[in-house]
Amino acid sequence: SASPLTHTSRSLVYMSSRVSLVCVAVCALVCVASCENFDAKRTHLIDHDPTYKNFLFRGNQPTAVDSNNHEYVVWNEWMETIAHAATNASLMLPQDFDFLDLSFEIAIANGKEMKTEEDFFAANSSLGTYLDWIIVGDITNPQKVDPKVRHDLAKYLGDWQVDKLVERVPALYKMVHSQHSKPLVIYIHCEAGVDRTGEFSGSYYMQFLKWTFQQALTFDNYVGGRPIKDLSLHALTWYCWFLNETTGSPTDCDWAPPSTL
């Protein structure tokens, strides 16, 4: 059945979802000249299951470009970096595991990088699997929405948000905390490992690690050495309000450094 969103809320949703996609398309033109290579410093452990030995990591695009302008997956460095991130948390990866490369990229912005990863795993299927969950963020800043409208939109976030965080964040948690035929190691990323990855990771931190919004956003900003971009920040903030409306926490969704909102 249809969710009881008001006419004002529906209009805002329509604008938000479509403008977000347009913004990503515009950003794609900028990205052509500034695509990033793999940066080991942006790889961090998010969660793990001690019973099933599953791991969840975040990072940036696991590719690099050689002197001939050929893009390739940095497989050995990638795996070494993930193992090091586990060690930093006093954990050890299992010797034999299945690997999932979960990308948040969108073809119009990151088509070349996506194809590089897809082709790599198609040619090396024994090493792992590639999956893409498109993340674009939200153009509408929930902090600037009338509180009554925000209440309506936040409560029914799963009915309208393009990024499907309400569905996908718990789905990822279930992957991490379920038994598989082998232990499962998951690496989530966008291009920089900061904005779209920060949106999704921050949502996971708040819902399942019980971090406050301030803790989640502060860590996201720390990973990239800069504030996450507005579209991703807005989506993360919407998810905070969704959790607040449906579970009662976090309670600090209106917190934000003056420079970011």
Number of C-alpha atoms within 10 A of each C-alpha: 3 5 11 11 17 12 10 11 17 16 11 16 22 12 13 20 19 13 16 20 19 13 15 19 17 13 13 19 12 12 15 11 8 9 16 17 18 21 18 17 12 20 22 20 20 19 20 20 17 10 10 16 21 25 27 22 19 25 28 25 27 27 22 17 15 9 6 6 8 9 17 17 20 15 13 8 15 20 12 12 19 24 16 19 23 21 13 12 10 8 15 14 18 15 6 9 18 17 19 17 19 19 23 23 22 21 14 14 20 18 12 13 23 23 13 17 22 17 15 18 17 14 10 11 11 10 14 17 18 18 14 17 15 17 25 26 28 28 23 20 17 25 17 9 14 9 11 9 17 20 18 19 27 23 19 18 21 18 16 17 22 20 21 15 21 17 11 15 18 15 11 15 17 11 17 22 18 14 15 14 8 14 22 26 22 26 23 26 28 26 26 21 27 28 29 29 25 30 29 25 25 29 28 24 21 22 21 12 13 14 17 20 26 18 14 22 26 17 18 23 16 14 21 18 11 12 20 24 17 17 22 23 27 21 27 30 26 27 30 26 28 25 22 19 17 12 11 11 19 20 15 14 21 12 14 16 10 6 6 10 14
